[in-house]
């Protein structure tokens, strides 16, 4: 049945806004410089080769070997596959230098688009791209994706393409995996999946389990919450401690979700086990009690700008609006409970973070990458509750609330400036200089990092990046380089030695 004219116009406006926002993200991401993890993983460097040869960490299990990223095969494989194919396809349209930046930007936009769609399905309850409520949810969430502005506090798409591959992308896949379970639970219906969908989910579980620590941590907390919810649901006075009662409940529990989620849990537990032999976990680190003491300062650091506090305030305000402006129903009570579960998830997740080890590039434990699952939960609840209020409020309340939502979105849109201060202009000039140079070792008079986290002090330090640049056809042959000029003090990004808190230069999270 065709939409009425007014509804079609609204749908067109929402689609246009989301598409324009994605284009805006491409414009921003296209300005981002490259970083040191990219060539080491994609080439790959010798330290990153073993994980590609041992996808499931058998060397850890059989020989107790310690090496880089034993439980992150699919993250490495995804980067290798992408950056050894997409830049070459783009070179038919743009120069080799631009092709690499364009490939990074396209992937960033693809991840954001996938997250907007999956979260939109969670919020709207429909997969249809013709549904107004799905595009409304996406339009509400689009301003919250910050590549400038509040990126350092709540950025989902990172300035580092490696971090986008290792954090945002697997989180999008995890949301996709959990979607049928969520829809079945939300609708109060049994999970019914045919064999092709079951096999697809199992394959996705394998991919996610061997994608890094963030997925296994989220799954551990999430399934703890599921078990707690199940226990609370089936608690009965008088026979709560009787074994027969629980045996009966277990027999009544649907087998399909239990088997699938149980398998995913076992895969994640195995991944956590082999992750103990991750090379970087064996470096000296502060004691556990000190890591816990750093959490409050890390939370304060995340709340130092307006973005994350404003998102949290919007979620809390929506709960109050639901309670005060709408009649109490099963749906409104469910929305309130969802926020409570989000709060419990955030609490348990943050308390478990110090147990995951210490990284010197994440000194306060809590950072935008480690707390990304919490930010996504807040985004989800904001979209869910806002769509609900926009649907069921009427009259003056709806007009005032709509104005408030527009103001909220405008604040985030205004903060997310189009032109980034930390852009790739300087790096591009250095790459052009490398491409045109005749010597095999090129001194670069540059005030920026060139395909590295820091300054390249000696030619030997550029070996991996030089090979990667030649592979991408940026240089006609391998050309080592180093930074010859001393940069102006105000033009250098702070490093670990100059700034303990505002660490813009991040070391490889995989080493």
N, C-alpha and C positions, 0 to 999 in steps of 0.2 A: 504494500500500500504506500503510495507516494506521500512524502512529508508535505504539510501545509507550507505556504510560501514563507511565513514568519519563521517556522522551525528550520526550513532550509537555509534561510538567511543567517540565523544564529549558528547553525552547523558550519556554514561557510566561513563566518567570522572566526569561530573557534579554531577551525583547521588552519586558516590563514595565520592566526597568531602563533600557533605551535610551530608551523613550518618556518615562519619568519624567525622565531626564537632559535630554532635549530640552525638556520642560516647564520644567525648572529653568533652562535657558538662556534661555527666553522670559521668565521672571520677572526674570532679571538684565538682559537686553537691554532690557526695557521700562522699566528705571530710567535708561538712558543718556541724557544730554543730546544735543541736536542740535549741529551744528558748522557752521563757515563755508563749507565747500565745498558743502554740500547745496543751499542756495538758488542759489548762483552757477551750478551745473551744471544744476539742474532748471528754473529759470525760463525760459531761461538768461540769465546776465549777458552783456553785449556781448563780453567776452573769450572766452566759451565758445561763441559762436554759429558761428564759422567752421568748427570741426571738424564740426558737425552738418550744415553745408551742403557739406562736401567730405570725404566718408567715406574716400577713399583717398589723400588728400594730393596731388591733382594740382597745387595751387597751389605746393607745394614743388618738385615736379618741373619744372613749366613756368616758374614765375616766381621760384623761390627765396625764397618768402615764409616769414617766421618768425612763428608764432602758437602759441597754447596747444594742446597735445595733438594734433598733426597725425596721429599714429598711434594714437589712442585713441577712434575714433568709436564703436565698439560699447559701450565702457564708459559713455560719456556717454549714448548712446541708451538703454541699459538703465535708467539712473537716471531719465532723463526720462520714459520710458514707465511705469516702476513708480510713481514718486511723483506722476505726473499721473493715476493711475487708482486704485491700491489705497487711498490714504487716503479717497477719496470713497466707495468701496465699504464701507469700515469705518465711515463716518459714519452708516450706517443702524443701527449697533449702539452706537457710543460717540460722545463729543463730538468736535468737530473737533480740539481739542488732543490728546486721547488717540489719535485716529485716526493721527496722524503718528508718535507713539511706537510705537503698535502695529504700524504698517507696517514700521518699522525692525526691531522685534523679530521679526516674522514672517519677514522676509528673512534675518536672522541665523540663525534656527532652520532655515530651508529650506536654507541653504548648509551648515550643520553636518550636517543629515540627509543631504544629497547626498554630502558627503565621507565620512560614515560608511558609506553604502551602497557607494560606488565603492571605497573602500579595503577594505571587507568582501569585495567581489567579487574584488579583486586577491589578497587573503589566502586566501579560501576556495575560489576557483576555480569558483564557481557564482553565477548571477544569481538563483536562486530565493529568495524571501522565506520559504519554508518550511524552508530548510536551517538546522539548528542551528549548523553551523560558521560560517555568515555572521553570524548574530546573536551568536555567541561573539566573533568578531573585532570587531564593532561595540561590544559591551559592554566589551571590553578597551581600546578606543580612546576611548570616550566620556569617561572621567575626564580624559583629556589635553587636552580642549578647555576652556581656562580663560578665562573672562571676568573673573574676579577672580584672586586668588592670583598665579599666574605669568604672567599675561597679557602683561606688559611684556617678558618674555623669550621666550615661546613661544606667544603668543596667535595663533590662527588667525582666529577671529572677532574683529574689532577693535572698540574702543570707538567708533570713527568708522565710521558706516555707509558713507561714501564709500570708505574703505580696504577694507571688506569687499567692496564692489562691484568695486574695482580690483585686489584681490590674492587673497582667498580664493575668490571666485566663479570667476574665470578659471582658477585652479589646479584647482578641482574639474572644470571643463569640459575642461581639458587632460588630466587623469587619465582622464576618460571617453573622450576621443579616442584616447589611447594604449592603452586597455584591450584591444582586439582584437589589436593588435600584441604586447603583452606575453603574452597568453594563448597565442598561436600560438608565440612563442619559448619560453615556459616548457614547453609541452607537446611541443616539437620537431616541430610540424606546420606545413605551409605555410598562409599566410594566404589564406583564401577568403571573399571578400565579394561579394555580388551587387550589381547596379548601384544599387538604391535605397540600400543601405548605403554604397557608395562616394560617391554624391552627397551623402549626409548628412554623411559625414566631410569631404568637400571644403568643404561649407558651414560646418561647424564650424571648419575650418582658417582660413577667411577671417575668421570672427568672432574667433578667438583671435589671429591675426596682428595685427589692428588693435584690440587690447585693452590695449596698454601694454607697458612695457619688461620686466616680469618674465617674461612668456611667451616673448618672443624670446630673453632671456638663458638661460632654462632649456632651450629648444629647442637653442640653439647648443651648450651644454655636453653635453646629452643625445645629440645626433647625433654630436658629436665622440667620445663614448664608444662609440656604436654602430659607427662606422668603426674605431676602435681594436680593438674586440672582433672585428669581421669580419677585420681584418688578422691578428690573433693566431690566429684560428681557422684561417685558410688559409695560415699560414706553413709552408713546407716547406723543409727543408735541401737545398742543392744548386741549387734553381731559384728561390730567393726573389727574386733580382734579375732574373729573366728576364721580359721583357714578355709572351711567349707564355703563361707560367704565369698571369699576372694576367688576361689576356684570356679565358683558359679559365674562370677563376673567375668573372669578371664575367658571362659567358654563362650560367653555372650558377646565378647568384643569382636568386631569384624576382623577377619584374618588378613584381608588384602592390605589395608594400610599398615597393620602391625608388621607383616612380613617385609613390606617394602621399606618402611621407615627403620625397622630393625636392621635390615641389610645395610642401609645407608649409615646407621650408627656404627656398625662393625667396621665398615670401610673407613670411616672417619677416625675411629679409635686406632686402627692399624696405621693410618696416616700420622696421627699424633705420635705414635710410638716410634716410627722411623724418623720423624721430625726431631726427635731428641738428639740424633746424630748430625743435625744441621751444623755446618762448620762455624757459623757465627755464634751459635749458642755456647761455644766452648771458650769464648773470650772472657777475660775478667769482667765482672759486673758487680754493682752494689748488692748488698745483702737484701733478702726478700723484704724485711721490715722497712728498709729505706725506700724500696720501690713503692710500697704502700703509702709511705709518708709523702711521696711526690704526687700522688693522685690529686689531692685537693688543689695544689698549685696548677696541675695540668688542666683541671676543670675550670679554674679561674681563668687560665690563659685562653681556653676555648670560648669563654663568655665575655672576653674583654671588648669585643665589638658587638654591634647591635643585632647581627643576623641570627645567631643561634638563640639568644634570649628572646628575641621577638617571635621566632617560630614556636618555642616552648610556651610563651605567653598566649599565642594564638590558639594552641591546642587546649590550654586550660580555660581560656575564655569561651571557646566553643562548647566545652562541657557545661559551663555555667549557663550559656544561652539555651542549650538543649534542656537543661533542668528547669529553667525559669520561664522560657517562652513557649515550650511545647508540652503537651500533655504526656504524662508518664505512660509509656507502652513498653512492650517487650523489646522493641527495636532501640528505643532510647536507652533503656537499661543496658542493653548489649553494648552500645557505643561507649557508655561510661566504663563498663568492665574492660573493654578493649584498651582504653587508656591506662587503666590500672595494670593490666598485663604488660603493656609497653613499659610502664615505670618499673615493674618487677624485673623484666628482661634487662633493662638498662642497669639496674642496681647489681644484679648477679653478674652481668657481662663485665662491668667495670671492675668488680671485685676479683674477677678471674684474670684480668689483664696482666698483673704482675707475675702470675704463674707461668705466663708464656715466654718468660725470659726478658732480657734487657737489650736494647739497641742504643748505641750512643747517639744516633741521629734522631732518636725519640726519647730524650732524657726525662721528660715528664710523664712517660707511660701513655697518657691520654693525648691523642692527637687526631687530626681530621681523618687520617686513614684508619687508625685503630678503632675510632668510635663511629665509623661510617654506618655500621648496622643500626646504631641508635638514631642517627640522623635520618636514615631512610624510614625507620619506624615512625618518627615524628612527622616526616613528610606524608607518609601513608595516612596517619590519623588526621592530620590537618586536611588532606584532600577528602577523606571519607566524611568527616564531620561537617566540613564546609559545604560539600555537595548536598548533604542531608538537610542542613539548615536552609540553603538556597531553594531547596525543593519544597519544604514544608512550612517555612515562614510565610506570612501573608501581610498585606497592607503596609503600614508604616514601618513595622519591624523589619520586613523584608527589604524595604528601600534603604533603611539605615544600615542594615547589615551588609547589603551589596556595596554600599559606599565604603564601608570599612574594609571589605575584601579588596576592593580596587585600590584603596590607599595602601594596604598591606603589600599588595603586588607591586605597586609603584615604588615603594621604598626599596625593594630588592632589585627591580629593574634599574633604578637610578644608581644603585651602588655598583652594579655590574657594568662598568665602563667598557666601551668598545675597544679602546686602544690600551694595550698592556704596557706598563713601565718596563717590566722584565721581558723584553721581546727579543726576536732573533735577528734584528737588523745588523748588529755588530758581527754576530756569528756568520751570517750570510756573506758579509764582506770578506771575512777571513776564509770562507770556503771558496769564494771566487778567486782570492789571492792564491790559494793552494792549487786550484784547477789551472791557473795560468802560469804558475811558477815553473821554471825549467830545472831547478836543482832538486835533488832527491831529499834534502833536509831543508825545510823552509822555516826561517824565523818569522814569527807573526808579531807585529806590533799591534797588539789588541788589548783592550781593556775588559774583554769578556771571556768566559769559558768557551772552548770550542769542542763540542761533542765530549764533554767531560763534566764531572761535578765541580771540579776546581780548576785552577790554572795548570797548564801543562809545562812543568819546569824543565824537563829534559826530553830530547827526541825519543828516547826509549819508552817513555810513558805514553806516547801516541801510537805505539805499534798496532794495537787492536783497532783503534779508530781509523788509522790510516788504511789498514786492510779493508775495513768496512766501506770507507769512502771510495776506494778503488772498485770494490765489488758493485757499488751503486752507480758506477760510471761518472762519479763526480770528479775524480782525478784520473788521468790517462794511465798512470801506474801508481804503485804505492809510494806515497810521499810522507815521510815523517815530518813532524813539526814541533815547535815549542814556542812559548811566549817570551819574546825578547824584551819588550818594553815594560816598565814598571807602571802599573795603573795608578790613576789618581785615587787617593784613599776613600773618597766619597763615592766612587763608581764601582766598588767591589762589593759583591754580596757578602754578608757576614758568614764566617765559617765557624767550625766547632770551637776554635780557639778564641774567636772574637765575640761570639754570642752563644750563650748556653741555652737561652730560651727561644729567640726568634731565629731558628735554624733554617735558612733558606737553601743552603747547600747541603744536600742529603747524600750520604754514602749509600752504596749498594745494599739494599735490604736482603740480598741473596747471598752475600759473601760472608 
